[in-house]
Amino acid sequence: MLPGSLTPRLHETLVRLGTTQPSFAKASAELAWHTGTTVHADTARRRTEAAGALLVAHETAEATRILRAHPAAPAGPDTLLFSVDGAMVPVVGGQWKEVRTLAVGAVQPPVMGPDGPVMQTTNLSYFSRLTDSTTFAEQALPELQRRGIETARRVGAVVDGAAWCQAFIEYHYPEAVRILDLPHAAEYLTAIGQTPGADGPLLSAASQQRLRTALRHDGPEGVLMELRTLVAGQPPTPALTTALAYLETRQAQMQYPALVADGWPIGSGMVESANKLVVEDRLKGAGMHWAEANINPLLALRNACCNARWDEQWSVIEQGLRQQVAVRRQARQGRRAATRAPSLPSPPPMPVPAPTPPVAPAPSEPVAKPPHPWRRAWSIRRQCELAGAA
């Protein structure tokens, strides 16, 4: 048996429902409907969070093992693509914290569509944690190693322009083909065009759309040239200067025609979908506020479900739960043994008498000699023997 009164199968079912259902109350209700077993919502929460904590500990240890042992990497796909992004979740106290998510997939050969080649990324898997960017990069190592990032023929990364995303690429694969997410680049272009000028926005809606289309099909050179001329004719403002500098410093990552021709996706839709699928669908329900310590256990279980690796990961959890049972059993046995045979207190040490100095006899008193044998009294035993003999 695992901890608690549920059978192992019911225990696993409850944890899976707590992972996939929109709330723990719904998970307990679904368990009762499907199995006839009634548990409180708090029980569903405790069992789910405890199982997830074991999985987090296992995955953290696995990242440490890979960093130290450098095991051989499995075979990777021909073209591997990864993307990282963040999503905000509510925590206790009315605050919001950023959950970082990694999405990994295999890029398939382009398929021609009405508007040109279409790239599909398949066999998606995810890793999510609420932690700082450096720790996230280290803990994401097992998922990227499992997907064969070291052995793939080509590796690409499509991200937005956040500094921590670039640092993530540097940590795992500095030679990756770096792609600035096209919709993200278009947002900065639109921000420049919508900046109020003397006669209204600097660019009309039609001009903004024309530049976005040119960026997608012709590349960034002509678009940036037009934007430089536009910004130069305006009074200098921090917003315009920052937006233009953002695009100019990422010009190499916006070579969209060449990237498409080389078979690379130019959008980070797979990680944006992961934010909703893995994180928001479970952790951003109405009225939810999570304790920070309970977010990563839920994320680890969500990853196991969304990666279609539940059976493999549950075996790790079940082993950890059984170890907990064994430890508790040994502790109980130790307490019972101590109760049955209490140790008796050691007797106090006997006092050691002080040595008595010898007393020498007075020289004036004669020393008495032992009596001669014939003068000694008969023993009681000898007298009885003689009386019986007579």
C-alpha positions in Angstrom: 0.0 0.0 0.0 1.0 3.6 -0.6 0.5 6.3 2.1 -3.1 6.6 3.1 -6.1 4.3 2.8 -6.4 4.2 -1.0 -5.3 1.3 -3.1 -2.3 2.0 -5.3 -4.5 2.3 -8.4 -7.0 4.6 -6.7 -4.1 6.7 -5.4 -2.7 7.1 -8.9 -6.1 7.9 -10.3 -6.7 10.6 -7.7 -3.3 12.2 -8.4 -3.9 12.1 -12.2 -7.4 13.7 -11.7 -5.8 16.4 -9.5 -3.4 17.1 -12.3 -5.8 17.2 -15.2 -9.0 18.5 -13.7 -9.5 22.3 -13.2 -9.7 22.0 -9.4 -9.1 19.5 -6.6 -12.8 19.6 -5.7 -13.6 18.6 -9.3 -10.9 15.8 -9.0 -12.5 14.3 -5.9 -16.0 14.5 -7.5 -14.7 12.7 -10.6 -13.1 10.0 -8.5 -16.4 9.4 -6.7 -18.3 9.3 -10.0 -16.0 6.8 -11.7 -15.0 4.6 -8.8 -17.5 5.2 -5.9 -14.6 6.2 -3.7 -15.2 9.4 -1.7 -12.3 11.6 -0.6 -12.2 15.3 0.4 -10.8 17.9 -1.9 -8.0 18.6 0.6 -7.0 14.9 0.4 -6.8 15.2 -3.4 -4.7 18.3 -3.0 -2.3 16.8 -0.5 -1.9 13.6 -2.5 -1.3 15.4 -5.7 1.2 17.9 -4.3 3.1 15.2 -2.5 3.4 13.1 -5.7 4.5 16.1 -7.6 7.2 17.1 -5.0 8.7 13.6 -5.4 8.9 14.0 -9.2 10.5 17.5 -8.9 13.1 16.0 -6.6 13.8 13.2 -9.0 14.1 15.5 -12.0 16.4 17.9 -10.2 18.7 15.1 -9.2 18.7 13.8 -12.8 19.8 17.2 -14.0 22.7 17.1 -11.5 23.6 13.6 -12.6 23.8 14.6 -16.3 25.9 17.6 -15.5 28.4 15.4 -13.5 28.4 12.2 -15.5 27.9 13.5 -19.1 26.0 10.3 -20.2 25.8 9.5 -23.9 23.0 11.4 -25.7 20.3 9.5 -27.4 19.7 9.8 -31.2 18.1 13.1 -32.1 15.9 14.1 -35.1 17.3 15.6 -38.2 16.1 19.1 -37.3 15.4 20.0 -33.6 13.6 23.2 -32.7 13.2 24.6 -29.1 11.6 27.7 -27.7 11.2 29.2 -24.3 8.8 31.8 -22.9 7.1 32.8 -19.6 3.6 33.0 -18.3 2.3 34.7 -15.1 0.5 32.7 -12.5 -1.3 34.1 -9.3 0.3 33.3 -5.9 -0.8 33.8 -2.4 -0.8 37.4 -1.3 -2.1 38.9 -4.5 1.1 38.7 -6.4 2.0 37.2 -9.8 5.1 35.1 -10.6 6.5 34.0 -13.9 6.6 30.4 -14.8 9.1 29.6 -17.5 8.4 26.9 -20.1 10.5 25.1 -22.6 8.9 23.5 -25.7 10.9 21.1 -27.9 9.9 19.6 -31.2 11.1 17.9 -34.4 10.7 20.1 -37.6 9.3 18.2 -40.5 10.1 18.9 -44.2 8.2 21.9 -45.6 4.8 21.3 -47.2 3.7 23.7 -49.9 0.5 25.6 -49.1 -1.4 28.4 -50.9 0.9 31.1 -49.4 4.1 29.2 -49.7 6.0 26.5 -47.8 4.5 25.5 -44.4 6.7 24.1 -41.7 5.3 21.7 -39.0 6.9 20.9 -35.7 5.8 17.6 -34.3 6.5 15.3 -31.3 6.3 18.3 -28.9 7.4 18.0 -25.3 7.6 20.5 -22.5 9.3 21.4 -19.3 8.0 24.2 -16.9 9.3 25.6 -13.6 8.7 28.6 -11.4 12.3 29.6 -10.8 15.0 32.1 -11.9 16.3 31.9 -15.4 19.7 30.4 -14.5 18.2 27.6 -12.4 15.6 27.0 -15.1 18.3 26.5 -17.8 20.1 23.9 -15.6 16.9 22.0 -14.7 15.7 21.9 -18.3 18.8 19.9 -19.3 17.3 16.4 -18.9 14.4 17.2 -21.3 16.8 18.6 -24.0 19.2 15.8 -23.5 16.4 13.2 -23.8 15.3 14.8 -27.1 18.8 14.5 -28.6 19.9 18.1 -28.8 23.6 16.9 -28.9 23.0 14.5 -31.8 20.5 16.3 -34.0 21.9 17.4 -37.4 20.4 20.9 -37.1 19.3 22.8 -34.0 17.3 26.0 -34.1 15.7 28.3 -31.4 12.8 30.6 -32.0 12.2 33.1 -29.1 11.3 36.6 -28.4 14.0 39.1 -27.7 14.2 38.7 -23.9 17.7 38.6 -22.5 17.1 35.4 -20.5 15.9 33.6 -23.6 19.2 34.4 -25.4 21.1 33.2 -22.3 19.2 30.0 -22.4 20.3 29.4 -26.0 23.9 30.2 -25.1 23.8 27.7 -22.2 22.4 24.8 -24.2 23.4 25.3 -27.9 25.3 28.5 -28.8 25.5 27.4 -32.4 21.8 27.2 -32.8 20.1 29.0 -35.6 18.5 32.0 -33.7 15.1 33.2 -34.9 13.2 36.2 -33.6 9.6 35.3 -33.4 7.9 37.1 -36.3 4.7 38.3 -34.5 7.0 39.6 -31.7 9.0 41.6 -34.2 5.8 42.9 -35.8 4.7 44.2 -32.5 7.7 46.6 -32.3 7.1 47.6 -35.9 3.5 48.4 -35.1 4.5 50.3 -31.9 6.6 52.6 -34.0 3.9 53.1 -36.6 1.3 53.9 -33.9 3.4 56.5 -32.1 1.5 59.8 -32.2 2.9 62.4 -34.5 1.9 65.9 -35.4 -0.8 64.7 -37.8 -1.7 61.5 -36.0 0.0 58.1 -36.0 3.4 58.0 -37.8 2.1 55.3 -40.1 -1.4 54.5 -41.3 -2.8 51.1 -40.7 -2.3 50.2 -44.3 1.4 51.3 -44.1 1.9 49.2 -41.0 0.5 46.2 -42.7 2.7 46.8 -45.8 5.8 46.9 -43.6 4.8 43.7 -41.8 4.3 41.9 -45.1 7.6 43.2 -46.4 9.4 42.0 -43.2 8.0 38.5 -43.7 8.6 38.2 -47.5 11.6 40.5 -48.2 13.5 40.6 -45.0 14.4 43.4 -42.5 16.8 45.5 -44.5 14.3 47.7 -46.4 11.9 47.8 -43.5 14.6 49.0 -41.1 15.8 51.7 -43.6 12.2 53.1 -43.8 11.8 53.0 -40.1 15.1 54.8 -39.5 14.0 57.6 -41.9 10.7 57.8 -40.1 12.1 58.0 -36.6 14.8 60.5 -37.6 12.2 63.0 -38.7 10.5 63.0 -35.3 11.5 64.6 -32.0 13.7 62.1 -30.2 11.6 60.1 -27.7 12.7 57.1 -25.5 9.9 54.9 -26.8 10.8 55.4 -30.5 14.5 55.1 -29.9 14.1 51.9 -27.8 11.8 50.2 -30.3 14.0 50.9 -33.3 17.2 49.8 -31.5 15.4 46.6 -30.5 14.8 45.7 -34.1 18.2 46.9 -35.4 20.2 44.8 -32.9 18.2 41.7 -33.9 18.5 42.1 -37.7 20.4 38.8 -38.1 17.5 36.9 -36.4 14.9 38.4 -38.8 16.1 37.0 -42.1 12.7 35.4 -42.6 12.9 34.7 -46.3 16.2 32.8 -45.9 15.0 31.0 -42.8 11.8 29.8 -44.5 13.7 28.7 -47.5 15.9 26.7 -45.2 13.0 24.9 -43.6 12.8 26.8 -40.3 9.5 27.9 -38.6 9.6 31.7 -37.9 7.0 31.8 -35.1 7.1 30.6 -31.4 3.5 29.4 -31.4 4.6 26.0 -30.0 5.8 27.5 -26.7 2.9 30.0 -26.5 0.5 27.1 -26.8 2.5 25.3 -24.1 1.9 28.3 -21.8 -1.8 27.7 -22.1 -1.8 23.9 -22.3 0.7 23.2 -19.5 0.4 26.2 -17.2 -2.6 28.3 -17.6 -5.3 25.6 -18.0 -4.6 24.3 -14.5 -2.9 27.1 -12.6 -4.9 30.2 -13.7 -8.5 29.2 -12.8 -10.9 31.7 -11.4 -10.1 32.7 -7.8 -6.9 30.5 -7.7 -4.0 31.7 -5.6 -1.1 29.2 -5.2 1.5 28.8 -2.5 4.8 29.1 -4.3 6.0 25.8 -2.9 3.1 23.9 -4.5 3.4 25.3 -8.1 6.4 23.3 -9.3 4.9 19.9 -8.1 1.8 20.7 -10.2 4.0 21.7 -13.2 6.0 18.5 -13.0 2.8 16.5 -13.1 1.4 18.6 -15.9 4.6 18.0 -17.9 4.2 14.2 -17.4 0.7 14.3 -18.7 1.3 16.7 -21.6 4.4 14.8 -22.7 2.5 11.5 -22.7 5.0 10.0 -20.2 2.7 9.5 -17.2 3.3 5.8 -16.8 7.1 6.3 -16.7 7.0 9.2 -14.3 4.4 7.6 -12.0 6.7 4.6 -11.5 9.3 7.1 -10.1 6.6 8.6 -7.9 5.4 5.3 -6.7 8.9 4.2 -5.8 9.3 7.3 -3.7 6.0 6.8 -2.0 6.9 3.2 -1.1 10.2 4.4 0.3 8.3 6.8 2.5 6.1 4.0 3.8 9.2 1.8 4.6 10.8 4.7 6.5 7.7 5.3 8.5 7.3 1.5 9.2 10.8 1.3 10.5 10.3 4.3 12.7 7.1 2.8 14.2 8.9 -0.5 14.8 11.7 1.3 16.6 9.2 3.1 18.8 7.4 -0.1 19.7 10.6 -1.9 20.5 11.6 0.9 22.8 8.2 0.7 24.5 8.2 -3.1 25.0 11.7 -3.2 26.5 12.5 0.0 28.3 16.0 0.3 29.3 16.6 0.1 33.1 18.5 2.9 34.7 22.0 1.8 35.7 22.5 1.4 39.5 24.5 4.1 41.1 28.1 3.1 41.7 28.8 1.7 45.1 30.7 4.0 47.3 34.3 2.9 47.8 35.2 2.9 51.5 38.2 4.9 52.5 41.1 2.6 53.3 41.6 2.0 57.0 45.2 2.4 58.1 46.5 -0.8 59.9 46.7 -0.6 63.7 49.9 -2.1 65.1 49.4 -4.0 68.3 50.7 -2.4 71.5 54.1 -3.8 72.2 53.3 -4.4 75.8 50.5 -6.9 75.0 51.7 -10.5 74.1 50.6 -11.9 70.8 48.3 -14.9 71.4 49.3 -18.1 69.8 46.8 -20.5 68.2 45.7 -23.4 70.4 47.3 -26.8 70.0 45.2 -29.1 67.8 44.1 -31.3 70.7 42.7 -28.3 72.5 40.5 -27.3 69.6 36.7 -27.9 69.9 35.3 -30.7 67.8 33.2 -29.7 64.9 29.5 -30.4 65.1 29.7 -32.6 62.0 32.4 -34.8 63.5 30.5 -35.2 66.8 27.5 -36.4 64.9 29.5 -38.9 62.9 31.0 -40.4 66.0 27.6 -40.5 67.7 26.1 -42.4 64.8 29.0 -44.8 64.6 28.5 -45.7 68.3 
